Amino acid sequence: MLKLPVYLDHAATTPCDPRVVEAMLPYFTEKFGNPGSRNHQFGWESEEAVETARERCAAIIGAQPKEVVFTSGSTEGNNLAIKGAAEMYALKPEGQEGRGHIITSAIEHKAVLDPCKRLQKRGFDVTYLEPPRDGIVTAEMVKAAMRDDTILVTIMWANNEMGTINEVPQIGALCHERNVVFHTDATQWVGKMPTDVEKDNIDLLTWSSHKIYGPKGVGGLYIRRRKPRIRLVAQQEGGGQERGYRSGTLNVTGIVGFGKACEICANEMDTERERLRALRDHLESSMIKNVEHVHINGRPERRLAHITNMSFGFVEGEGLMMAIKDIAVSSGSACTSASLEPSYVLKGIGVGDDLAHSSLRFSLGRWSTKEQIDFAIEKLTWAVNHLRELSPLWDMHKEGIDISTIEWAHH
Ligand SMILES: *Cc1c(COP(=O)(O)O)cnc(C)c1O
């Protein structure tokens, strides 16, 4: 029997892998030492566990352990990377506040956009690139936006709403040619796709444990140490942990779990990806076959394998989500779904309000099954047909009226 509800929202968060939980358990109880306690067994034991986790986390991105700073997750990692780099590399004309130009994109997560807005208020100039309908931020676009005073580029690796993959290695190469610091929010990418901060030309990279089957509240920030050596201004001060970049007693249990989660992903990502790609493609092709006016958002062949963002014409996304209550999915992005504004990401790539309002994100994960996807296809097909039967817009469309030309009465 299928257990309900079915979880298809793995881009929002993932359950902990039981192997991760098992690795963490001893560090709640008998192995509880503070890794900062340098003069007894309890401290040493915890420190060793943290350093093993650091090796595992570094390995999955091709970094040296010393280059990984543990954070509370990607929101903190992005804040530290962006504000820390802007403050460190700000141009300081004599007697003036630091300033400089930053390039990012309009489809970043709020945890990148909001730190950028904050820096704008403090006098930095920020360019928000708007990719075209395919959703891809290219090196060409970044190159065109580069200025003499550009100090930082921050472009996400894979987009959390559509799964689209930006030209990160190429953007990194461009930044290195011009001596501009390059940060990428790789929260949706790491653990799913092979990553090598050397080959991929990355200076700063953020990722998060709870998106890759680890515990919530822990993540990593990669800070390049050589060629070039990158420095940041710390955003949280105190005991000087994590080489001064992130003061505060380490979340040892979380870090141990994060390390284990990275190790498992490194071993299993290739097989997992192809399995999920087959299921995702089955979901998409079945929906396209079963109902009319299904649109895939983002360039289909340049996406992560486990995410799909589909618009169902003439159906309202929130209503559709209600009609398929047994399936946990996301409309717009998780962070904006409380409001009725359509997704800023879809709007950012020029998707019109109607289609943006009718889109849902499905994201598959480690325990998604064929049976679950078949159930989703059945429910979704029923719900789309049902909602269209109730829709006057659908009636008008069937009668051959072009909805986009209608002048709506304003009150
Ligand atoms: C989830 C997510 C974040 C936020 O990560 P937390 O660890 O939950 O703070 C940032 N960026 C992207 C792209 C995400 O998907």
The ligand as a MOL file (V3000), in Angstrom:
LIG
                    3D

  0  0  0     0  0            999 V3000
M  V30 BEGIN CTAB
M  V30 COUNTS 15 15 0 0 0
M  V30 BEGIN ATOM
M  V30 1 C 17.4920 25.9670 0.4950 0
M  V30 2 C 18.3180 26.9690 -0.2050 0
M  V30 3 C 18.9790 27.9850 0.5080 0
M  V30 4 C 18.8180 28.1510 2.0020 0
M  V30 5 O 19.5240 27.1480 2.6730 0
M  V30 6 P 19.3430 26.9230 4.2620 0
M  V30 7 O 20.4040 25.9070 4.5710 0
M  V30 8 O 17.9580 26.3860 4.4310 0
M  V30 9 O 19.5780 28.2140 4.9270 0
M  V30 10 C 19.7770 28.8590 -0.1990 0
M  V30 11 N 19.9240 28.7550 -1.5240 0
M  V30 12 C 19.3130 27.8010 -2.2440 0
M  V30 13 C 19.5170 27.7380 -3.7230 0
M  V30 14 C 18.4830 26.8780 -1.6150 0
M  V30 15 O 17.8640 25.9500 -2.3300 0
M  V30 END ATOM
M  V30 BEGIN BOND
M  V30 1 1 1 2
M  V30 2 1 2 3
M  V30 3 2 2 14
M  V30 4 1 3 4
M  V30 5 2 3 10
M  V30 6 1 4 5
M  V30 7 1 5 6
M  V30 8 2 6 7
M  V30 9 1 6 8
M  V30 10 1 6 9
M  V30 11 1 10 11
M  V30 12 2 11 12
M  V30 13 1 12 13
M  V30 14 1 12 14
M  V30 15 1 14 15
M  V30 END BOND
M  V30 END CTAB
M  END
